[in-house]
Amino acid sequence: MNEHTLDSPADGNSDGAFRAGFVAIVGRPNVGKSTLLNRLIGQKISIVSSKAQTTRHRVTGILTEADAQFVFVDTPGFQTHHRNALNRSMNRTVSQVLADVDLVFFVIEAGRFTDDDRKVLSVIPETSKVILVINKVDQLKDKARLLPFIDQVRQAREFIEIVPLSAEKGRNVDTLVKAATPLLPVATPMFEEDEITDRSERFLASEFLREKLFRLLGDELPYGIAVEIEKFEVEGNLRRIHAAVIVDKPGHKAMVIGKGGEKLKRISSEARVELEKLFDGKVFLEVWVKIKSGWADDERALKSLGYD
Ligand SMILES: Nc1nc2c(ncn2[C@@H]2O[C@H](COP(=O)(O)OP(=O)(O)OP(=O)(O)O)[C@@H](O)[C@H]2O)c(=O)[nH]1
């Protein structure tokens, strides 16, 4: 086990062989997983090859370096309440995904190791290779607290590496990449760097919209909400996207739409701005809210929306 402090260089890839593998980034809400992923892959978030759809994972981003390719995969949220088909399906997916990836980044916040962190940790299979990522070190006022904190977390499980960093400030993120590289299997790259397909653009559009819903609805986010892309057309440099936000009840529809339609307007407009950046072209995004009662309990509905 190595600890990478903020100023010590990492080992890197010593044998010169190219490495490639799947990596899952897990952690309780708000520890900075998305910030870390964005920092790791930068603008490369748009790069999902056609092959991505044929693998067993949902790819969220790819980082290709001179000596390694990291394929980051999605793990649906950890949920503890609401037992129904949606949850059972999601928890099953989480453990399957984690058992199957080459490496897990377990993210926590510097100075805080909570019961929820422990719950997430307990879902990671014993056999997984886990790097402990201590994020938000910029928030730690007393740096001397870091070592005793590391000792505390280390009691909970064995980590193959420990990397303190700040995803937001971009500090030490390169150290994480260097520390993780030798832990990936020797393999040829799984993905081209610059291949974009309609299908993955469609997938990314639904992910971006879903992300805006989560962010802008916050605590008001109705349980079991989902996004369906009903139409995705490319006309030259313009993309026409028709998306449905699916909710369970009329009351939930009102929450998503907001007073005078303000909420939904803001959600669509923020998603559109980001999609235009992503696709480097104009986007026409129409979003409407659809009620499908009890859909979260219906396994078939789940399958039709891409969960299995
Ligand atoms: N100070 C500081 N804040 C950070 C850092 N990384 C992320 N944050 C902030 O922490 C908050 C949560 O970050 P996210 O990346 O959305 O966290 P997440 O783990 O993806 O959250 P969920 O999507 O809810 O699971 C945001 O307000 C970020 O700006 C960091 O290194 N330092």
PDBQT file of the ligand as one rigid body, heavy atoms in Angstrom, charges set to zero:
ROOT
HETATM    1  N1  LIG A 401     -14.034  22.551  -1.769  1.00  0.00    +0.000 N 
HETATM    2  C1  LIG A 401     -14.205  21.567  -2.649  1.00  0.00    +0.000 A 
HETATM    3  N2  LIG A 401     -15.429  21.281  -3.103  1.00  0.00    +0.000 NA
HETATM    4  C2  LIG A 401     -15.578  20.278  -3.984  1.00  0.00    +0.000 A 
HETATM    5  C3  LIG A 401     -14.483  19.505  -4.436  1.00  0.00    +0.000 A 
HETATM    6  N3  LIG A 401     -14.939  18.559  -5.293  1.00  0.00    +0.000 NA
HETATM    7  C4  LIG A 401     -16.272  18.749  -5.386  1.00  0.00    +0.000 A 
HETATM    8  N4  LIG A 401     -16.658  19.779  -4.592  1.00  0.00    +0.000 N 
HETATM    9  C5  LIG A 401     -18.033  20.290  -4.430  1.00  0.00    +0.000 C 
HETATM   10  O1  LIG A 401     -18.831  19.320  -3.788  1.00  0.00    +0.000 OA
HETATM   11  C6  LIG A 401     -20.180  19.366  -4.283  1.00  0.00    +0.000 C 
HETATM   12  C7  LIG A 401     -20.599  17.991  -4.755  1.00  0.00    +0.000 C 
HETATM   13  O2  LIG A 401     -19.829  17.642  -5.899  1.00  0.00    +0.000 OA
HETATM   14  P1  LIG A 401     -20.346  16.560  -6.951  1.00  0.00    +0.000 P 
HETATM   15  O3  LIG A 401     -19.239  16.329  -7.883  1.00  0.00    +0.000 OA
HETATM   16  O4  LIG A 401     -21.667  16.954  -7.492  1.00  0.00    +0.000 OA
HETATM   17  O5  LIG A 401     -20.546  15.326  -5.987  1.00  0.00    +0.000 OA
HETATM   18  P2  LIG A 401     -21.106  13.872  -6.312  1.00  0.00    +0.000 P 
HETATM   19  O6  LIG A 401     -20.391  12.941  -5.423  1.00  0.00    +0.000 OA
HETATM   20  O7  LIG A 401     -21.019  13.609  -7.770  1.00  0.00    +0.000 OA
HETATM   21  O8  LIG A 401     -22.582  14.019  -5.851  1.00  0.00    +0.000 OA
HETATM   22  P3  LIG A 401     -23.877  13.098  -6.245  1.00  0.00    +0.000 P 
HETATM   23  O9  LIG A 401     -24.083  13.320  -7.719  1.00  0.00    +0.000 OA
HETATM   24  O10 LIG A 401     -24.958  13.697  -5.397  1.00  0.00    +0.000 OA
HETATM   25  O11 LIG A 401     -23.559  11.695  -5.878  1.00  0.00    +0.000 OA
HETATM   26  C8  LIG A 401     -20.175  20.424  -5.381  1.00  0.00    +0.000 C 
HETATM   27  O12 LIG A 401     -20.683  21.625  -4.837  1.00  0.00    +0.000 OA
HETATM   28  C9  LIG A 401     -18.718  20.540  -5.760  1.00  0.00    +0.000 C 
HETATM   29  O13 LIG A 401     -18.422  21.828  -6.258  1.00  0.00    +0.000 OA
HETATM   30  C10 LIG A 401     -13.179  19.836  -3.932  1.00  0.00    +0.000 A 
HETATM   31  O14 LIG A 401     -12.148  19.255  -4.263  1.00  0.00    +0.000 OA
HETATM   32  N5  LIG A 401     -13.119  20.866  -3.035  1.00  0.00    +0.000 N 
ENDROOT
TORSDOF 0
